[in-house]
Amino acid sequence: MEEENKLKDEPVVQFKSISDVVALQVKNPEIEEPLAEISGYDLRVSFNFKYLKSLEDVEIASAAIGDLFKQMMLEELLGKRKTE
């Protein structure tokens, strides 16, 4: 119930449908086709540089982000196959 009250008081933000959208793509250079896209309005990516102080830290964080996306892709892929 408290969650619903918070959402009722949530500020409304308006965006331009084309110029305000952020789109990032990973493309396959051999076929010039996107393999994945991250897009949305007010897309924010933040890094906690308090803990990212070395190349090794950045590589660990990058691998973890890759694992997160791999898990998301597999869940979607397997979910689609179940319904086909």
Secondary structure, 3 states (H helix, E strand, C coil): CHHHHHHHCCCCCCCCCCCCEEEEEEEECCCCEEEEEEEEECCCCCCCCCCCCCHHHHHHHHHHHHHHHHHHHHHHHHHHHHHC
